[in-house]
Amino acid sequence: MIPPDIQEGLTAFCETWNMMIPALKENYLVEPLLNRRINLGCEDDRRLLTLTPTEAVITEGEDPFAHAFFATDPEGWREMLRGESNFLTLTMQHRMSTRMDEALIHLRLSIMLQLLSLMRRAMAAGG
């Protein structure tokens, strides 16, 4: 089971994505993520992240035809959702891996997880 704090972080990511997507969807980091389905993994649990030009949605389960599988350990998820880490850092620590055809999605998704987390923190602090 995905720990509650990670589920809350993923929900917050979706909320921030949904609020910011009108401004972000033309960004070179975001555009390749649009209209993608990405299986998320944490231990033995799976979620499906669907990213569109208008919203991000997380549902239970996985899609066998998803564009990528994005998984790390619980602390890796926490680090990304706090804006402290990203895919490259976790990969160098052997806590994430990727296939060549998924690397661009992994890189851009982790940057967006990190960026939107930092934006949420700044907004919460009144900045």
C-alpha positions in Angstrom: 0.0 0.0 0.0 1.3 3.5 -0.8 1.9 5.2 2.5 -0.7 8.0 3.2 1.9 10.8 3.1 2.9 9.8 -0.4 -0.7 9.5 -1.5 -1.3 13.0 -0.1 1.8 14.3 -2.0 0.6 12.7 -5.2 -2.8 14.3 -4.7 -1.2 17.7 -4.1 0.9 17.3 -7.2 -2.3 16.7 -9.2 -4.0 19.7 -7.6 -1.0 21.9 -8.4 -0.7 20.5 -12.0 -4.4 21.2 -12.5 -4.1 24.8 -11.3 -0.9 25.5 -13.2 -1.4 23.6 -16.5 -2.9 26.5 -18.4 0.4 28.4 -17.9 2.7 25.3 -18.1 1.3 23.3 -21.1 3.4 25.2 -23.6 6.6 24.6 -21.6 9.2 22.3 -23.2 9.4 20.2 -20.0 5.6 19.7 -19.8 4.5 19.3 -23.4 6.0 15.8 -23.9 4.2 14.7 -20.7 0.7 15.6 -22.0 -1.6 12.8 -23.0 0.5 10.3 -21.2 -0.4 7.5 -18.8 2.3 6.6 -16.4 2.2 3.7 -14.0 3.6 4.8 -10.6 5.1 2.2 -8.2 5.9 2.2 -4.5 6.8 -1.1 -3.1 4.1 -3.5 -4.3 1.4 -0.9 -4.9 0.6 0.7 -8.2 -1.2 3.8 -9.3 -1.9 5.2 -12.7 -1.1 8.9 -13.4 -2.9 10.3 -16.4 -1.6 13.7 -17.6 -3.7 15.7 -20.1 -3.6 19.3 -21.3 -6.3 20.1 -18.7 -5.7 17.8 -15.8 -3.7 15.3 -13.9 -5.6 12.3 -12.3 -4.3 9.4 -10.2 -6.3 6.2 -10.1 -5.7 2.9 -8.4 -4.2 0.0 -10.4 -2.0 0.1 -13.4 -2.4 0.2 -17.2 -0.5 -2.5 -19.2 -0.3 -0.1 -22.1 1.0 2.9 -20.1 3.8 5.0 -21.6 6.2 4.4 -18.7 6.6 2.8 -15.3 8.0 5.3 -12.7 8.9 3.7 -9.3 11.1 4.2 -6.3 11.2 3.3 -2.7 9.0 5.2 -0.2 11.7 7.6 0.9 12.5 8.4 -2.8 8.9 9.4 -3.3 9.0 11.5 -0.2 12.2 13.3 -1.4 10.7 14.0 -4.8 7.4 15.2 -3.4 9.2 17.5 -1.0 11.3 18.9 -3.9 14.5 17.6 -2.5 15.4 15.1 -5.2 14.6 14.0 -8.7 15.0 11.0 -11.1 18.7 11.7 -11.8 19.6 11.8 -8.2 17.7 8.7 -7.3 19.1 6.8 -10.4 22.6 7.7 -9.4 21.8 6.3 -5.9 20.5 3.1 -7.6 17.0 3.8 -6.2 15.3 4.2 -9.6 15.9 2.7 -13.0 14.6 3.4 -16.4 14.4 1.9 -19.9 15.8 3.9 -22.7 12.4 4.5 -24.2 11.1 5.8 -20.8 14.0 8.0 -19.8 12.7 11.3 -21.2 9.3 10.8 -19.4 11.0 9.9 -16.2 13.3 12.9 -16.3 10.6 15.4 -17.1 8.0 13.9 -14.7 10.6 14.0 -11.8 11.5 17.6 -12.7 7.8 18.5 -12.6 7.2 16.7 -9.3 10.1 18.6 -7.8 9.2 22.0 -9.4 5.5 21.9 -8.4 6.4 20.8 -4.9 8.7 23.8 -4.5 6.0 26.0 -6.0 3.5 24.7 -3.4 5.9 25.4 -0.6 6.5 28.9 -1.8 2.8 29.6 -2.2 2.1 28.2 1.3 4.8 30.5 2.7 3.2 33.5 1.0 6.0 33.8 -1.6 
